[in-house]
Amino acid sequence: MRESEYKYWFDDDGITFHSQHKVLFSQSAGNKALSFCELLKITSDMAVEDYAEQGMSRDFLKENGFAFLVSRASFRFHRMPRENERFTFTTWEEKPEAFQLVRAYEFTAEDGTPLISGLSSWILADPVARRIIPTKNFTLRPPVEIQKEHDCQKYGKIAMPENLQLLDERKIRWSDIDGNGHTNNSRYGAFLADALPEAYRTKTFTDFRINYAKEAMLGETMQLLGSFDEDARRAVIIGKVVRDAAGNDTNSVSFESELKW
């Protein structure tokens, strides 16, 4: 199949959205597997595309007073897709919580083998007032009542260890910022990957969870702190904004993540 033949389509239910992909060279990490950054980019971009294909582009949503922000996500890696591998990505919405929209993901190999399963929650917000909107107020499409079993952990609170150590420090640059004016959710996947000590870069991770606490803004300085528990086969990496763009000291958690192997 040539790249020009890749396509998007919905199932007859009008809810389940599919897209075809190939892991390009730039999307793979040093181990030739799909990078965390690209994983988060695909899942968020295709959620946006899902809505656009239903006639609800980002501009249309903004005009109607809505913006979607990823809040939490959880993934199980059955096998990470690798460079040059083709796969089908599937996503659909599920029954929302009071203040969180819910979305599921599946990455499937060409032979039908599961690659990645995922589940996420999204905040519905007013793009001008920047206040959270109850999901019952989102009436631009019919209510969603689907709920399925998922072969991954549910998104949720990540238990924080006490022995966090400084791994890295970086400034938020212009290339990190998206059209919403803050660090794109996928960039945190690059931040945590860069912060991993060398011994953990080649681990075969089985589960990945990430929670977004506070958006990181242009010019801010973030510290990456982590803890590694070999007995529990678990790593926790968090990002803290320690200085604002003016150089003033701050201490706010921007994201929390958990990796298991």
PyMOL commands that set and color helices and strands:
alter all, ss='L'
color gray80, all
select helices_A, chain A and resi 3-5+25-27+36-53+58-63+135-137+174-176+187-195+198-200
alter helices_A, ss='H'
color red, helices_A
select strands_A, chain A and resi 8-10+17-22+67-77+86-94+101-109+114-125+165-171+207-212+221-229+234-243+249-260
alter strands_A, ss='S'
color yellow, strands_A
deselect
rebuild
show_as cartoon
